[in-house]
Structures are given as structure tokens and as C-alpha cells.
Amino acid sequence: MQWWVWLCFIIMIAYSGYPGRVRKLENQVKKLKRQLKGEESMSKILNSLINQECMIKTEELWGSNDGVYTILEADDEWVKISYTTKKGERKLKIIRIESIDTIELIQKSESL
């Protein structure tokens, strides 16, 4: 009977690091999926648009401020944006890159 306990103990120790390995593999799979979908290049584009006003169309932002937002930060998965409500309040939102349908840069014309 004692050998059975030792066998179970050894198996338990062998699989104790298993959740860490699974998390690491999940992160690698997510990264590969992002590369296949083109989200990594989207992240680079969003980083070049930081502090600029853009029209962003997405299902998450439906009906707020007609889609005019200022991009504050962007990483591989998320974008931090701000907008001003009709009441003049400044609001912040964080959305996933994969939920963005289109982005249009708003060029402000300079008057001479």
C-alpha cells in the first residue's frame, strides 16, 4: 500500500507545474492568433495615432459622441480612448483592438 502512496505523490509533483505550462502555451497561442488576424500590425498603427482625433466605428462604442475619439494609449490587445460628451464631460474608455471595425483620422485644417 505504501508504494501506491509514493506513486501518487510522484505523479502529483510531476503535474504541479502543469498549470504554469498551460498558461504559457495559451499566451503563445493568443500571440499567434493575433499575428494571423493582423492585430499586431493594427496595434502598431494605433501607436502611431496616439494623441490624435479619429473616428472609430465599433459595436462597443455605438451612440457615444458620433465616433470622434482621441487615442491615448495602445498595446497588443487594448486601446485607451477619450471623448467629450454633449454635456462637456471628458470620458475614458478602454476597448479591445479586435472589436474595432474602422478608424478614420480627422485632419484639422489650419486657417490662414
Buried (B, 14 or more C-beta within 10 A) or exposed (E): EEEEEEEEEEEEEEEEEEEEEEEEEEEEEEEEEBEEEEBEEBBEEBEEBEEEBBBBEBEEBEEBBEBBBBBBEBEEEBBBBEBEEEEEEEEEBEBEBEEBEEBEEEEEEEEE
